[in-house]
Amino acid sequence: MNIERIDEPIRVLAVFSAGRIDPLRFRWGRRTYKIGRINGRWTDRSGDPSTGLGAGGYSLHYSVQVGNETYYIHFSSAKVQWWLDQLIAD
Amino acid sequence: MNDHDKLVLHVDVDAFFASVEQLLIPLLRGRPVIVGSGCIASCSYEARAHGLRAGMSLREAKRLCPQAVILAGDYQVYRCFAEHIWQVCRRYTCGLETYLDEAYGDATGIPASRDGDAMSLGRKLQRDVRDEVGLPVSVGLAANRMLAKLASASAKPGGVAWIRPRQEMDILAPLPIEELHGVGDKTAEKLRDMNIRTVGELRALGLETLRSLFGRCGELLYERCRGRDIENCPDLRPRIPKTISRETTFHQPACDAEEIRGMLFYLLERAMRTARLGGLAVRTVELSIRYDDWKDLAGRCSLPQPTADDRAAYAAVLELFERLYQRRVALRHVGIVLSNFSSAGGEANLFEPQDAARRRDLLRSVDTIRSRYGHAAVVTGESIGLLGRLERNDYGFVLRTPSLTK
């Protein structure tokens, strides 16, 4: 299993409904990735270290499946930006 | 309300860290997975089938199960999942006491337990956690904490068990004595020497006999083998803990004095802050260290008087550290345990030295700032030695293996 750290901003199309945000697809570089499944999600309310402590905010994290590859993406409320964190593949 | 009317719930997340990793990474499902560094912090049930257990060294784990996938883990992620699980559990309890991967709750009179029986409440909770969080939990229900925990242990993995009122004696009788809360290795050895191996056999000893053998613990054993958990707090209000501990493994084995002392101070001030929040002063400080070659050493000292001041307790920690750390080998792990608590007393003493009063006010101010803005809002003392070495978030420095108070 290979885990590759990415840490790059991405553009995401998501559905906001019933108190949840579900990403549907994201664009990284020149390619658009259609999300087949959300494996799991978690909310981190501890604040984003890169914005400075006490800046507050939260981040919504997702593990999403695109074919055989797993991507970790997150939305930072402090930066109002989606990020691609890492890619996991066999 | 007597004990038989109460309903205490125990929720235990099955193979917590490993289950989170298997949820988030489908490649790992059905495979033996280990989370840990140096030793196993958590392993999947597929790994347990190969004899792997929490606490086992990774070297031994790799020998037993070479195909296991080993992950260092991300404790901040696990904390977020735990918070979500407890949020779900609070719908089914009026009061929840949470630990790292388990929680106790009072479910007495909860509508879900009135509409159906306790089993339906347990199953509903389990289903909600699975649907909303995606993780498996085992649920135990009984009239007190001790029995609820026994019930959840018997239902693992992924089950629900209810020890019904007036069934306690029959359920407990065949259990090995080691499974009874409060029976440690020494007590078990003593009882086995007397040919007592099960809880049912333990009941044959009277209260006076148990008292003479084990003192106060004997009284507790007498009650517990009859299904009565006399140290239970019915309303789950915070109790005075026996110990407050903080420990961590360094990201890399550490030999830099500034880093080690910084970590010791940081762990101590976190533990002391917890003590102060509980209105407690500490009398005994214990330090444990693990060298990079896995040699463990520990020491303990009692302070001249109880203290809620980091500085006084840290002086004791440093003294222990000077005594223990004698080899030119890097450290892999350090831990601090506070114990022997007494009430700190809230108000100023008219005859208190001015310096002590100023220190107390300073600590109170720092605690207030941290409660509002997060622990990391203020970096004090030798914790400054960790700046630039460790990442921080609002909780504080991001440690490799944070441990929570039990």
Interface residues (C-beta under 8 A of the other chain):
Chain A: M1 N39 G40 W42 T43 D44 R45 S46 G47 D48 P49 L53 G54 G56 H61 S63 Q65 T70 Y72 I88 A89 D90
Chain B: V20 L23 L24 I25 P26 L27 L28 V69 Q76 V77 C80 F81 H84 G134 Y373 G374 A376 A377 E391 R392 N393 D394 Y395 V398
